[in-house]
């Protein structure tokens, strides 16, 4: 049975009182948003020229720009830039890191490869690097450009591509990760912020509350578009999160970060994203990224839900997944969490959904994601 989105919003006083109760649970967590010393925020052109002159990297085009977005309404600033070009006559990518990170991405890649026992999964090769320092206000590294397609096509992977992802995942979980190289107590499950002894449940709810605040600041969603789903999600989280495990993983193991080469090997990018999340979150994030790339007014909720369930059924065939008798229940919760994230976080404040193109599909896709939420929430 497919459940329609809620037709009536709860009383605003009720959600105010409910949110107050939730925030009482989070009273031990303090979130501080600071502007970081960042050369890219002040003189991006000068920084870039300095790096090009010292390395000989020849730029071709910008391929990614990461922004630091503040919930207090401050203007976003650039945290990192990726440029495609050549280095010593080889195709390469230059990453300039303006935001100081908890850990060096170059060091993370080195530590990943030191413990990696896989013959077919590797990180891109680093050619040259300089660590971030306060005087410069930036760090950078140059790595190989991986000239290969992503592991599957979007918005809909074929059955064969799904099975290939399952094979990749088994290798990644059993051979590419043999020993975590980041201490659990240093990292929050949703970011690289300090955990500060907060409970797992509080960390999950705190993340959702941040999405809510961002969405309300944007004003894109009506109250009834998200409030009923939040009210339904919080008790579900209270029931399921405390009993779940935390595991070390690539925190956004999505199609965009996995490349498949002609020889059957894989390159795994965005290695700054290693850390801890709830068990099987990497599989849920793969589906989340798929769902975000389904855009258009011709799709139906049944199509999207059936496609999501197809992924889950493929996951059940993975040997390491088969060991967990409680996998399906955990995945149902994680997909419920991902659905509330899409509604409040992505549609509520994501840049694409505020663009002229995104606005064409916004209402239709919102309704679909609401039904995805209801579908998996009803299973719990």
C-alpha positions as CSV (number, residue, x, y, z in Angstrom):
1,X,0.0,0.0,0.0
2,X,1.4,3.4,-1.0
3,X,0.8,6.3,1.3
4,X,0.0,9.8,0.1
5,X,1.6,12.9,1.6
6,X,-0.2,14.4,4.6
7,X,-3.1,16.6,3.6
8,X,-3.3,18.6,6.8
9,X,-0.5,20.3,8.7
10,X,-0.2,19.9,12.5
11,X,-1.1,22.9,14.7
12,X,1.9,25.3,14.8
13,X,1.7,25.4,18.6
14,X,2.1,21.6,18.6
15,X,5.2,21.6,16.5
16,X,6.7,24.5,18.5
17,X,6.2,22.5,21.7
18,X,7.5,19.3,20.0
19,X,10.6,21.1,18.7
20,X,11.2,22.6,22.1
21,X,11.2,19.1,23.6
22,X,13.7,17.9,21.0
23,X,16.0,20.9,21.6
24,X,15.9,20.1,25.3
25,X,17.4,16.8,24.4
26,X,20.1,18.6,22.5
27,X,21.0,21.2,25.2
28,X,24.4,19.7,25.7
29,X,25.4,20.3,22.1
30,X,26.8,23.6,21.2
31,X,27.2,24.5,17.5
32,X,29.6,27.3,16.7
33,X,29.8,28.7,13.2
34,X,33.0,30.7,12.6
35,X,34.5,32.3,9.5
36,X,37.7,30.5,8.9
37,X,41.0,32.2,7.8
38,X,40.7,31.4,4.1
39,X,42.8,32.9,1.4
40,X,40.2,32.0,-1.2
41,X,37.7,34.2,0.5
42,X,39.9,37.2,0.2
43,X,42.0,37.0,-2.9
44,X,41.3,34.0,-5.0
45,X,43.0,35.2,-8.1
46,X,46.3,35.9,-6.3
47,X,46.2,32.5,-4.6
48,X,45.6,30.7,-7.8
49,X,48.4,32.5,-9.7
50,X,50.8,31.8,-6.9
51,X,50.1,28.1,-7.1
52,X,50.3,27.9,-10.9
53,X,53.6,29.7,-10.9
54,X,55.2,27.4,-8.3
55,X,54.0,24.1,-9.7
56,X,53.8,24.6,-13.5
57,X,50.2,23.3,-13.5
58,X,48.4,24.4,-16.6
59,X,44.7,25.1,-15.9
60,X,42.0,24.2,-18.4
61,X,38.7,24.7,-16.5
62,X,37.1,24.7,-13.1
63,X,35.3,21.5,-12.4
64,X,34.1,22.0,-8.8
65,X,33.7,24.8,-6.2
66,X,32.9,24.0,-2.6
67,X,31.3,26.7,-0.5
68,X,31.0,27.2,3.2
69,X,27.4,27.9,3.9
70,X,26.4,29.5,7.3
71,X,23.0,29.0,8.8
72,X,23.2,32.5,10.4
73,X,22.7,34.2,7.0
74,X,26.3,35.2,6.4
75,X,27.4,35.2,2.8
76,X,28.9,31.9,1.7
77,X,32.6,31.8,1.0
78,X,34.7,29.4,-1.1
79,X,36.2,26.6,0.8
80,X,37.9,24.7,-2.1
81,X,38.3,24.7,-5.8
82,X,39.1,21.9,-8.2
83,X,40.7,22.7,-11.6
84,X,41.3,20.3,-14.5
85,X,44.5,20.8,-16.5
86,X,47.9,19.2,-17.1
87,X,51.0,18.7,-14.9
88,X,54.2,17.7,-16.5
89,X,52.3,16.9,-19.7
90,X,49.9,14.5,-17.8
91,X,46.2,15.1,-17.3
92,X,45.8,16.2,-13.7
93,X,43.5,17.9,-11.2
94,X,44.5,20.7,-8.9
95,X,42.7,21.1,-5.6
96,X,43.1,24.3,-3.7
97,X,42.0,24.0,-0.1
98,X,41.1,27.4,1.5
99,X,39.2,26.1,4.5
100,X,41.4,24.5,7.1
101,X,40.4,20.9,7.6
102,X,40.7,18.6,10.6
103,X,42.9,16.3,8.6
104,X,45.0,16.7,5.5
105,X,43.4,15.0,2.4
106,X,46.8,14.0,1.2
107,X,47.6,12.3,4.5
108,X,44.2,10.6,4.5
109,X,45.0,9.1,1.0
110,X,48.4,7.9,2.2
111,X,46.9,6.2,5.3
112,X,44.1,4.7,3.2
113,X,46.6,3.1,0.8
114,X,48.9,1.9,3.7
115,X,46.1,-0.3,5.0
116,X,44.4,-1.1,1.6
117,X,44.6,-4.7,0.7
118,X,42.6,-4.5,-2.5
119,X,44.2,-4.9,-5.9
120,X,41.3,-3.3,-7.7
121,X,40.3,-0.2,-5.6
122,X,42.7,2.7,-5.1
123,X,42.7,6.4,-4.6
124,X,44.0,8.7,-7.3
125,X,47.8,9.2,-7.4
126,X,49.1,12.4,-5.8
127,X,51.8,14.2,-7.8
128,X,52.6,17.3,-5.7
129,X,51.2,18.8,-2.5
130,X,51.7,21.5,0.1
131,X,49.9,21.3,3.5
132,X,47.6,24.1,4.6
133,X,49.2,26.7,6.9
134,X,47.8,29.8,8.6
135,X,50.3,32.2,7.0
136,X,49.3,31.4,3.5
137,X,45.6,30.6,4.3
138,X,45.5,27.7,1.9
139,X,47.0,24.3,1.0
140,X,46.9,22.4,-2.3
141,X,47.6,19.2,-4.1
142,X,47.8,18.0,-7.6
143,X,46.6,14.5,-8.5
144,X,46.0,12.3,-11.5
145,X,43.0,13.0,-13.6
146,X,41.0,9.8,-13.8
147,X,39.8,9.5,-17.4
148,X,37.2,6.9,-16.8
149,X,33.4,6.8,-16.5
150,X,31.6,6.6,-13.2
151,X,30.6,3.2,-12.0
152,X,27.0,3.5,-13.3
153,X,24.8,5.8,-15.3
154,X,22.3,8.3,-13.9
155,X,19.5,8.8,-13.2
156,X,18.8,5.0,-13.4
157,X,21.5,2.4,-13.2
158,X,21.0,-0.8,-15.2
159,X,20.7,-4.2,-13.4
160,X,24.2,-5.1,-14.6
161,X,25.6,-1.8,-13.2
162,X,23.8,-2.4,-9.9
163,X,25.4,-5.8,-9.6
164,X,28.8,-4.3,-10.5
165,X,28.3,-1.8,-7.6
166,X,27.5,-4.7,-5.3
167,X,30.8,-6.4,-6.3
168,X,32.7,-3.2,-5.7
169,X,31.1,-2.8,-2.3
170,X,32.1,-6.3,-1.1
171,X,35.7,-5.6,-2.1
172,X,35.6,-2.1,-0.5
173,X,34.2,-3.4,2.8
174,X,36.4,-6.5,3.1
175,X,39.7,-5.5,1.5
176,X,39.9,-1.7,0.8
177,X,39.1,-1.1,4.5
178,X,41.0,-3.3,6.8
179,X,41.7,-0.9,9.7
180,X,40.2,2.5,10.4
181,X,42.8,5.2,10.5
182,X,40.6,7.9,12.1
183,X,39.7,7.7,15.8
184,X,36.0,7.4,16.5
185,X,35.9,9.9,19.3
186,X,37.2,12.7,17.1
187,X,34.5,12.7,14.5
188,X,30.8,13.3,14.4
189,X,28.7,10.9,12.3
190,X,27.5,13.7,10.0
191,X,30.6,16.0,9.8
192,X,34.1,16.4,11.0
193,X,33.0,18.4,14.0
194,X,34.0,17.3,17.5
195,X,31.5,14.8,18.9
196,X,31.7,16.3,22.5
197,X,30.2,13.2,24.1
198,X,26.8,13.8,22.4
199,X,24.6,10.7,22.1
200,X,24.1,9.1,18.7
201,X,20.4,10.0,18.8
202,X,21.2,13.6,19.6
203,X,23.7,13.8,16.7
204,X,21.1,12.5,14.2
205,X,18.4,14.8,15.4
206,X,20.8,17.7,15.6
207,X,21.6,17.2,11.9
208,X,17.9,17.2,10.9
209,X,17.4,20.3,13.0
210,X,20.1,22.1,11.1
211,X,18.5,21.2,7.8
212,X,15.2,22.5,9.1
213,X,16.7,25.8,10.1
214,X,18.3,26.2,6.7
215,X,15.0,25.4,5.0
216,X,13.1,27.8,7.1
217,X,15.7,30.5,6.4
218,X,15.2,29.9,2.6
219,X,11.4,29.9,2.9
220,X,11.0,27.6,-0.1
221,X,8.9,25.0,1.7
222,X,5.5,25.6,3.2
223,X,5.0,24.6,6.8
224,X,2.8,21.6,5.8
225,X,5.4,20.4,3.3
226,X,7.8,19.3,6.1
227,X,6.4,19.6,9.6
228,X,4.3,16.4,9.5
229,X,7.3,14.4,8.3
230,X,9.6,15.8,11.0
231,X,7.0,14.9,13.7
232,X,6.8,11.4,12.3
233,X,10.6,11.0,12.0
234,X,11.7,12.0,15.5
235,X,9.9,9.2,17.3
236,X,11.2,6.7,14.7
237,X,14.7,7.9,15.2
238,X,14.3,7.7,19.0
239,X,13.3,4.0,18.6
240,X,15.9,2.9,16.0
241,X,19.0,5.0,16.3
242,X,20.2,4.0,19.9
243,X,20.5,0.3,18.9
244,X,22.5,0.9,15.7
245,X,26.2,0.5,15.3
246,X,28.7,3.1,14.0
247,X,31.1,2.0,11.4
248,X,34.1,3.5,9.5
249,X,33.4,4.2,5.9
250,X,33.6,6.6,3.0
251,X,30.8,8.9,4.1
252,X,29.5,9.6,0.6
253,X,30.0,6.4,-1.3
254,X,28.1,7.7,-4.3
255,X,28.3,7.2,-8.1
256,X,30.1,10.5,-8.5
257,X,33.0,9.3,-6.4
258,X,33.6,5.9,-8.0
259,X,35.3,5.6,-11.4
260,X,35.6,2.3,-13.3
261,X,38.6,1.9,-15.5
262,X,38.9,-0.2,-18.7
263,X,40.9,-2.9,-16.9
264,X,38.1,-3.5,-14.3
265,X,39.8,-1.6,-11.5
266,X,38.2,1.4,-9.6
267,X,39.4,4.8,-8.4
268,X,37.8,6.2,-5.3
269,X,37.7,10.0,-5.1
270,X,36.8,12.6,-2.4
271,X,38.8,10.9,0.2
272,X,38.4,13.7,2.6
273,X,35.0,12.1,3.3
274,X,36.3,9.1,5.2
275,X,34.8,8.9,8.7
276,X,32.0,7.3,10.8
277,X,28.3,6.9,10.2
278,X,25.6,4.5,11.1
279,X,26.1,1.0,9.8
280,X,25.2,0.6,6.1
281,X,24.9,4.4,5.7
282,X,27.2,4.2,2.7
283,X,24.7,2.0,0.9
284,X,21.8,4.4,1.8
285,X,23.9,7.4,0.6
286,X,24.3,5.6,-2.8
287,X,20.5,5.5,-3.1
288,X,20.1,9.1,-1.9
289,X,22.4,10.3,-4.7
290,X,20.3,8.4,-7.2
291,X,17.1,9.9,-5.9
292,X,18.5,13.4,-6.1
293,X,19.3,12.9,-9.8
294,X,15.7,11.9,-10.7
295,X,14.4,15.2,-11.9
296,X,11.3,15.7,-14.0
297,X,7.5,15.9,-14.0
298,X,7.0,12.6,-15.8
299,X,8.2,10.3,-13.1
300,X,5.7,8.7,-10.6
301,X,6.2,7.8,-7.0
302,X,5.7,4.2,-7.8
303,X,8.6,4.3,-10.3
304,X,10.9,5.9,-7.8
305,X,10.0,3.6,-4.9
306,X,10.3,0.5,-7.1
307,X,13.7,1.6,-8.3
308,X,14.8,2.2,-4.7
309,X,13.5,-1.2,-3.7
310,X,15.5,-2.7,-6.6
311,X,18.7,-1.3,-5.1
312,X,17.8,-2.7,-1.7
313,X,17.3,-6.2,-3.2
314,X,20.7,-6.0,-4.9
315,X,22.2,-5.0,-1.6
316,X,20.8,-8.2,0.0
317,X,22.9,-10.2,-2.4
318,X,26.2,-8.8,-1.2
319,X,28.0,-11.4,1.0
320,X,28.9,-9.1,3.8
321,X,25.3,-7.8,3.9
322,X,23.9,-11.3,4.1
323,X,25.6,-11.7,7.5
324,X,23.4,-9.1,9.1
325,X,19.9,-10.6,9.8
326,X,18.7,-7.1,10.7
327,X,19.8,-5.4,7.5
328,X,16.4,-4.7,6.0
329,X,15.1,-3.0,9.2
330,X,18.3,-0.8,9.4
331,X,18.1,0.1,5.7
332,X,14.4,1.0,6.0
333,X,15.4,3.5,8.8
334,X,18.3,4.9,6.9
335,X,16.2,5.4,3.8
336,X,13.6,7.2,5.9
337,X,16.3,9.4,7.2
338,X,17.6,10.0,3.7
339,X,14.1,10.9,2.6
340,X,13.6,13.5,5.3
341,X,17.0,14.8,4.4
342,X,15.9,15.3,0.8
343,X,12.7,17.0,1.8
344,X,14.1,19.4,4.4
345,X,17.8,19.5,3.4
346,X,18.0,19.2,-0.3
347,X,14.7,20.6,-1.5
348,X,14.4,22.9,1.4
349,X,17.7,24.7,0.9
350,X,19.7,23.0,-1.9
351,X,21.0,25.4,-4.6
352,X,19.6,23.4,-7.5
353,X,16.0,23.5,-6.3
354,X,16.1,27.3,-6.1
355,X,17.3,27.6,-9.7
356,X,15.0,28.2,-12.7
357,X,15.3,24.6,-13.8
358,X,14.7,23.1,-10.3
359,X,11.6,25.2,-9.8
360,X,10.0,23.5,-12.8
361,X,10.1,20.1,-11.0
362,X,10.0,21.2,-7.3
363,X,6.4,20.6,-6.4
364,X,6.2,17.3,-8.3
365,X,9.4,15.9,-6.9
366,X,8.6,17.1,-3.4
367,X,5.4,15.0,-3.5
368,X,7.3,12.0,-4.7
369,X,9.9,12.3,-2.0
370,X,7.2,12.7,0.6
371,X,5.7,9.4,-0.6
372,X,9.2,7.8,-0.5
373,X,9.4,8.9,3.1
374,X,6.0,7.4,3.9
375,X,6.8,4.2,2.2
376,X,9.9,3.4,4.3
377,X,8.5,4.9,7.5
378,X,5.5,2.7,7.3
379,X,7.8,-0.4,7.3
380,X,9.3,0.5,10.7
